[in-house]
Amino acid sequence: MTHDEINALTEKVIGCAFRVSNTLGCGFLEKVYENAFADELRKHGLDVMQQAPIKVHYEHIVVGEYVADLLVSNAIIIELKAAKEINAAFTAQCLNYL
């Protein structure tokens, strides 16, 4: 994907996130937000995989696997959190995905 395509995709994803957040508000379990977000993304024509397995490579071998809450267009990983604040463990989890 080009830089412009990634930016356009990111804008769509953020717009969908705001729609879900504004509609549902707070207080639900992560799975509720995941299902609603995936539905909203699909309504906008995006390819979405829920609970997407992603392999971790080290020197050309697979050394593990993690599961992303959502994988959009095989380009954007979304990790959902239904929490009052983002703590260091949540941040580390997302950074490791990169």
KOLZA-785376 format. One record per residue (C-alpha): residue in three letters; y, z, x; residue number from 1. Coordinates in steps of 0.001 Angstrom, whole numbers, plus 500000, padded with zeros to 6 digits. Example, Ala and Ser with C-alpha at 12.3 -4.5 7.8 and 13.67 -1.06 7.14 Angstrom:
2
@resn=ALA, py=495500, pz=507800, px=512300, resi=1
@resn=SER, py=498940, pz=507140, px=513670, resi=2
//
This chain:
98
@resn=MET, py=500000, pz=500000, px=500000, resi=1
@resn=THR, py=503514, pz=499301, px=501130, resi=2
@resn=HIS, py=506148, pz=501988, px=501455, resi=3
@resn=ASP, py=507870, pz=500703, px=498298, resi=4
@resn=GLU, py=504584, pz=500730, px=496358, resi=5
@resn=ILE, py=503917, pz=504331, px=497419, resi=6
@resn=ASN, py=507441, pz=505314, px=496346, resi=7
@resn=ALA, py=507022, pz=503648, px=492935, resi=8
@resn=LEU, py=503641, pz=505317, px=492456, resi=9
@resn=THR, py=505077, pz=508685, px=493483, resi=10
@resn=GLU, py=507897, pz=508320, px=490942, resi=11
@resn=LYS, py=505374, pz=507640, px=488164, resi=12
@resn=VAL, py=503256, pz=510627, px=489187, resi=13
@resn=ILE, py=506252, pz=512978, px=489286, resi=14
@resn=GLY, py=507431, pz=511725, px=485893, resi=15
@resn=CYS, py=504000, pz=512393, px=484413, resi=16
@resn=ALA, py=503948, pz=515860, px=485982, resi=17
@resn=PHE, py=507267, pz=516741, px=484364, resi=18
@resn=ARG, py=506090, pz=515466, px=480966, resi=19
@resn=VAL, py=502957, pz=517608, px=481113, resi=20
@resn=SER, py=504856, pz=520665, px=482354, resi=21
@resn=ASN, py=507593, pz=520342, px=479738, resi=22
@resn=THR, py=505074, pz=519814, px=476932, resi=23
@resn=LEU, py=502537, pz=522519, px=477800, resi=24
@resn=GLY, py=504777, pz=525086, px=479448, resi=25
@resn=CYS, py=503126, pz=527883, px=481394, resi=26
@resn=GLY, py=500172, pz=530150, px=480769, resi=27
@resn=PHE, py=497166, pz=527828, px=480709, resi=28
@resn=LEU, py=494262, pz=527589, px=483128, resi=29
@resn=GLU, py=494381, pz=524917, px=485829, resi=30
@resn=LYS, py=491726, pz=522839, px=484041, resi=31
@resn=VAL, py=494005, pz=522421, px=481002, resi=32
@resn=TYR, py=496806, pz=521082, px=483204, resi=33
@resn=GLU, py=494349, pz=518892, px=485114, resi=34
@resn=ASN, py=493024, pz=517275, px=481938, resi=35
@resn=ALA, py=496499, pz=516761, px=480471, resi=36
@resn=PHE, py=497891, pz=515391, px=483741, resi=37
@resn=ALA, py=494960, pz=512996, px=484165, resi=38
@resn=ASP, py=495426, pz=511772, px=480593, resi=39
@resn=GLU, py=499162, pz=511244, px=481105, resi=40
@resn=LEU, py=498574, pz=509339, px=484346, resi=41
@resn=ARG, py=496009, pz=507094, px=482655, resi=42
@resn=LYS, py=498435, pz=506420, px=479776, resi=43
@resn=HIS, py=500766, pz=505008, px=482423, resi=44
@resn=GLY, py=498073, pz=502659, px=483692, resi=45
@resn=LEU, py=497155, pz=504614, px=486807, resi=46
@resn=ASP, py=493648, pz=504957, px=488209, resi=47
@resn=VAL, py=492768, pz=508667, px=488275, resi=48
@resn=MET, py=489697, pz=510477, px=489533, resi=49
@resn=GLN, py=489298, pz=514135, px=488572, resi=50
@resn=GLN, py=487528, pz=516512, px=490964, resi=51
@resn=ALA, py=487394, pz=513740, px=493559, resi=52
@resn=PRO, py=485127, pz=514436, px=496545, resi=53
@resn=ILE, py=486845, pz=513637, px=499833, resi=54
@resn=LYS, py=484964, pz=513610, px=503127, resi=55
@resn=VAL, py=486304, pz=515403, px=506186, resi=56
@resn=HIS, py=485779, pz=513467, px=509420, resi=57
@resn=TYR, py=485725, pz=514719, px=512982, resi=58
@resn=GLU, py=485328, pz=512197, px=515789, resi=59
@resn=HIS, py=483790, pz=509588, px=513482, resi=60
@resn=ILE, py=481293, pz=511916, px=511812, resi=61
@resn=VAL, py=481458, pz=513619, px=508438, resi=62
@resn=VAL, py=481663, pz=517375, px=508984, resi=63
@resn=GLY, py=482357, pz=518477, px=505444, resi=64
@resn=GLU, py=483813, pz=517671, px=502100, resi=65
@resn=TYR, py=486436, pz=519092, px=499794, resi=66
@resn=VAL, py=487309, pz=518348, px=496197, resi=67
@resn=ALA, py=490791, pz=517209, px=495204, resi=68
@resn=ASP, py=491835, pz=518119, px=491663, resi=69
@resn=LEU, py=493180, pz=514595, px=491120, resi=70
@resn=LEU, py=493155, pz=511452, px=493223, resi=71
@resn=VAL, py=495616, pz=508839, px=491964, resi=72
@resn=SER, py=495153, pz=505169, px=492861, resi=73
@resn=ASN, py=493142, pz=506244, px=495894, resi=74
@resn=ALA, py=496479, pz=507098, px=497524, resi=75
@resn=ILE, py=497861, pz=510403, px=496219, resi=76
@resn=ILE, py=496005, pz=513720, px=496261, resi=77
@resn=ILE, py=497125, pz=516242, px=493658, resi=78
@resn=GLU, py=496188, pz=519899, px=494013, resi=79
@resn=LEU, py=497062, pz=521838, px=490868, resi=80
@resn=LYS, py=497910, pz=525526, px=490823, resi=81
@resn=ALA, py=498505, pz=527639, px=487735, resi=82
@resn=ALA, py=500251, pz=530517, px=489476, resi=83
@resn=LYS, py=503612, pz=532255, px=489459, resi=84
@resn=GLU, py=504275, pz=531394, px=493092, resi=85
@resn=ILE, py=502877, pz=529326, px=495919, resi=86
@resn=ASN, py=501408, pz=531520, px=498642, resi=87
@resn=ALA, py=500473, pz=530740, px=502245, resi=88
@resn=ALA, py=496824, pz=530060, px=501357, resi=89
@resn=PHE, py=497839, pz=527402, px=498803, resi=90
@resn=THR, py=500127, pz=525769, px=501360, resi=91
@resn=ALA, py=497416, pz=525796, px=504040, resi=92
@resn=GLN, py=494946, pz=524248, px=501598, resi=93
@resn=CYS, py=497281, pz=521324, px=500899, resi=94
@resn=LEU, py=498135, pz=520813, px=504574, resi=95
@resn=ASN, py=494435, pz=520651, px=505441, resi=96
@resn=TYR, py=494030, pz=517825, px=502927, resi=97
@resn=LEU, py=496389, pz=515733, px=505036, resi=98
//
